[in-house]
Amino acid sequence: MTTKIGIIGLGLMGGSLSLALKKSSSQYRFIGLDHNSKHCTEALSIGLVDEIVQTLDAIKACDIIFLTIPVDGIIAVANQIGTLDEACTVIDLGSTKEKISESIPENLRKNFVTAHPMTGTEKFGPTAAIDNLYEGKVVVLCDMEKSGRHQQQVAEKLFSDIGMKLVYMTAKAHDRHAAFISHMPHALSYALANAVMKQEDPESIVALAGGGFKDMSRIAKSSPNMWEDIFRQNKTNLIEAIEAFETELGQCRKMVENEEWTTLHTWMQEANTLHDIL
């Protein structure tokens, strides 16, 4: 029996999800919805979806609906979608969770599973989709006690089928941790890119930029539309994370200014221990 999977948002995350699920089962039919008509055409032409629809009402008949759109859009869809069949499972993949979890209408809360796959690239659009984006990565499932038992089981099976590692926590805890591990690094990458662009001419950047600079600035290519929404929704936690980084950077500057090389060396060694965990 074919399971209809709706994907709202046909970019990197939604497209890669379709490719991954296609590998796990041949019993899925994918129905796509995206406000970007070019994305719809591309997703259909490269086989990410079997059908394109134009309205939320048209996608509501799906058994499972993934929301792979910016976080503000997820909240908007949750409040516009209206009634759903009690067996329908809606899974959002937003990078912030608390505001999304709290914004879902009470009559639909059991239909929803709020999840965050800890994966992605700086690329976007349907052509950026890859079939192994989720494989071996962590997916954080938040506030699961608010989801229906059927919806919990559906989400857990789907993510397990595409090779993800399941981690559970509250939405509040997720947002604080994500601010330090994901959101603040994006802010730093944007800041690094702007700092260099305002000081260096393009020829010098091309000539001198090595692997380290490219690695640190890579995520500055991420979509400003998406990350503006994330920063807005997780403002308080993000500011706390930035302040923690500023404290460490200030200590580094002070040690260099005062030529405290032994202390600086120890500080660097402490940072090395991060990779004993990763």
C-alpha positions in Angstrom: 0.0 0.0 0.0 1.5 3.3 -1.1 2.1 6.0 1.6 1.7 9.5 0.4 4.4 11.9 1.7 4.0 15.6 1.3 7.0 17.8 1.4 6.5 21.6 1.9 9.7 23.2 0.9 11.6 21.6 -2.0 15.2 22.8 -1.3 18.2 21.0 0.1 16.5 19.5 3.2 13.3 18.5 1.6 14.9 17.2 -1.6 17.5 15.2 0.2 14.8 13.7 2.4 12.9 12.6 -0.6 16.0 10.9 -2.1 16.9 9.2 1.2 13.3 7.9 1.7 13.2 6.6 -1.9 16.3 4.5 -1.1 14.6 3.1 2.0 11.3 2.0 0.4 9.5 1.9 -3.0 6.1 2.3 -1.3 6.2 6.1 -1.1 4.6 8.7 -3.4 6.0 12.2 -3.0 3.8 15.3 -3.3 5.5 18.7 -3.3 4.5 22.2 -2.4 6.8 25.3 -2.7 6.0 29.0 -3.2 9.0 29.1 -5.6 7.7 28.0 -9.0 11.3 27.3 -10.2 11.9 25.0 -7.3 8.7 23.1 -8.2 9.7 22.7 -11.8 13.2 21.5 -10.9 12.0 19.2 -8.2 9.6 17.5 -10.6 12.1 17.3 -13.4 14.8 15.6 -11.4 12.5 13.2 -9.7 12.4 14.6 -6.2 8.6 14.5 -6.2 6.0 12.7 -8.2 3.5 15.5 -8.2 3.3 19.2 -7.4 0.3 20.8 -5.7 -0.5 24.5 -5.2 -2.3 24.7 -1.9 -2.2 23.4 1.7 -5.6 21.9 1.2 -4.3 19.8 -1.6 -1.4 18.4 0.5 -3.5 17.7 3.6 -4.6 14.4 2.2 -1.1 13.0 2.6 -0.3 10.4 5.3 2.9 12.2 6.3 3.8 15.9 5.8 7.3 17.3 6.2 7.8 21.0 6.7 11.3 21.8 5.4 10.9 25.5 5.2 12.3 28.5 7.3 11.2 28.5 10.9 8.8 31.4 10.6 7.1 29.6 7.7 6.7 26.5 9.8 4.7 28.5 12.4 2.6 30.1 9.6 1.8 26.8 8.0 0.9 25.2 11.4 -1.6 27.9 11.9 -3.0 27.9 8.4 -3.4 24.2 7.7 -6.7 23.8 9.5 -8.0 20.4 10.5 -6.1 17.1 9.8 -7.0 13.5 9.9 -6.1 12.1 13.3 -3.7 9.6 11.7 -1.8 12.3 9.7 1.8 12.9 10.9 3.3 16.4 10.4 7.1 16.6 11.0 8.8 19.9 11.0 12.6 20.1 10.5 13.1 23.6 11.8 16.5 24.7 13.4 14.7 26.2 16.4 12.1 24.3 18.3 10.6 26.0 21.3 8.6 28.7 19.5 7.5 26.2 16.9 6.4 23.7 19.6 4.5 26.4 21.5 2.8 27.9 18.3 1.2 24.7 17.1 -2.6 24.9 17.6 -3.8 22.7 20.4 -6.2 20.7 18.3 -3.3 19.7 16.0 -0.5 19.2 18.6 -0.8 15.4 18.6 -0.4 15.4 14.8 3.0 17.2 15.0 6.5 16.0 15.7 9.0 18.7 16.2 12.4 17.5 14.9 15.8 19.0 14.0 18.2 16.9 11.9 21.7 18.1 12.7 22.9 18.2 9.1 23.0 20.4 6.1 25.3 22.2 3.7 25.7 25.8 2.7 24.0 25.1 -0.6 20.2 25.4 -1.2 17.6 24.6 -3.8 16.4 21.3 -5.3 19.6 20.7 -7.3 21.6 20.8 -4.0 19.8 17.6 -2.7 21.9 14.6 -2.0 20.7 11.1 -1.0 23.1 10.7 1.9 22.6 14.0 3.7 20.9 12.4 6.7 22.8 9.1 6.9 24.7 8.7 10.2 23.6 12.1 11.5 21.7 13.0 14.6 18.1 14.0 14.6 16.8 15.7 17.8 13.2 14.9 18.6 11.7 17.5 20.9 8.7 17.5 23.3 7.7 14.1 22.1 5.2 13.7 25.0 3.1 16.3 23.2 2.9 14.2 20.0 0.4 11.3 19.5 1.8 7.8 19.9 1.1 7.0 16.3 3.0 10.1 15.2 5.9 9.3 17.5 6.2 5.8 15.9 6.0 7.1 12.4 8.7 9.7 12.9 11.0 7.4 14.7 10.7 4.8 11.9 11.2 7.2 9.1 14.3 8.8 10.6 15.7 5.3 11.5 15.1 4.0 8.0 17.3 6.8 6.5 20.1 6.0 8.9 19.7 8.7 11.5 20.6 8.6 15.2 17.7 9.6 17.4 18.2 11.9 20.4 15.4 13.2 22.7 15.2 16.5 24.6 12.9 19.3 25.4 12.5 22.1 22.9 13.9 24.6 25.4 17.1 22.6 26.0 17.5 22.0 22.2 17.4 25.8 21.5 20.1 26.6 24.1 22.4 23.8 22.9 21.8 24.7 19.2 22.7 28.3 19.9 26.2 27.3 20.9 26.8 24.4 18.5 25.0 25.7 15.4 23.6 29.2 15.5 26.6 31.1 17.0 29.0 29.4 14.6 26.9 30.7 11.7 27.0 34.2 13.2 30.8 34.0 13.5 31.2 32.8 9.9 29.1 35.7 8.6 31.2 38.1 10.8 34.4 36.6 9.6 33.4 37.0 6.0 32.4 40.6 6.5 35.5 41.5 8.4 37.8 40.1 5.7 35.8 41.6 2.8 36.0 45.0 4.5 39.8 44.8 4.9 41.1 42.8 2.0 40.9 43.2 -1.7 39.5 40.2 -3.7 42.9 39.3 -5.2 44.5 39.0 -1.9 41.7 36.8 -0.6 42.0 34.5 -3.5 45.8 34.3 -3.2 46.1 33.7 0.5 42.9 32.0 1.6 43.8 28.4 2.6 41.8 25.5 3.9 41.4 27.0 7.4 39.8 30.2 6.2 37.6 28.4 3.6 36.4 26.0 6.3 35.5 28.8 8.7 33.8 31.0 6.2 32.0 28.2 4.2 28.7 28.5 6.1 28.6 32.2 5.5 27.2 31.2 2.1 24.1 29.9 3.9 20.7 31.5 3.0 20.3 34.8 4.8 16.5 34.4 4.6 16.6 31.2 6.6 19.2 32.3 9.1 17.6 35.6 9.8 14.5 33.7 10.9 16.6 31.3 13.1 18.4 34.2 14.8 15.1 36.0 15.5 13.5 32.9 17.0 16.5 32.0 19.2 17.6 35.6 20.0 18.1 35.2 23.7 20.1 32.0 23.5 22.1 33.3 20.5 23.1 36.4 22.4 24.3 34.3 25.4 26.4 32.2 23.0 27.9 35.2 21.3 28.8 36.7 24.7 30.5 33.5 25.8 32.5 33.6 22.6 33.4 37.3 23.0 34.7 36.5 26.5 37.0 33.8 25.1 38.2 36.0 22.2 38.8 38.8 24.7 41.0 36.6 26.8 42.9 35.6 23.7 43.5 39.2 22.7 44.6 40.1 26.3 47.1 37.2 26.4 48.6 38.2 23.0 48.7 41.9 24.0 50.5 41.1 27.2 52.7 38.4 25.6 51.4 35.8 28.0 52.6 33.0 25.8 52.6 30.1 28.3 49.0 31.0 29.4 48.0 31.3 25.7 49.5 27.8 25.1 47.5 26.3 27.9 44.3 28.0 26.7 44.9 26.5 23.2 45.5 23.1 24.7 42.1 23.3 26.6 40.5 24.0 23.2 42.1 20.9 21.8 40.1 18.7 24.1 36.9 19.5 22.2 38.0 16.9 19.6 38.3 14.2 22.3 34.5 14.5 22.4 33.7 14.9 18.7 
